Amino acid sequence: MVDTTAAGDTFTGYAVRALTLAWNAEEKGEDPARCRAILEDGIKYAVTAAALSVTRAGAAESIPHFEVVDAVVADLWDTEGNLR
């Protein structure tokens, strides 16, 4: 761990993204199970992004780009939502 300054903000930002995506899916009439899956996947991204953010110093500069988080999520999580 290098710096925890932006960990909470990073988690919150990615979590809000997940909530927004799930809410938009619900508004479009998507199946509730699909909306839940969108939210659960989004929380995985939030947790992963926050974990990555503490490996770098600073605030804004430590927040990982989505593409980086996406690659790490693909490596860390299996298709059933469990850590590998």
C-alpha positions, 0 to 999 in steps of 0.5 A: 500500500502506497497511499490511501488518499483516493481509495474511498473516492475511487470506490464511490465513483465506480459504485455510482457508475454501477448504480447508474447503469443498473438504474438505466437498465431498470428504466428500460424494462430490463429483467430485475435479475439482469439489473442486479447482475449489472450492479454486482459486476459494477461493485466488483469494478469499484472494489478492484479500482479502489484496491488499485488506487492505493498502489499509487501516490496522490489523489486524482493521479492514483484513480485507475482508468476503466480499461486498467480496471477492466483488465484486472477484473478479467484476471481476478474474477471468474464468471461466477463472481468469485475471486480466482 
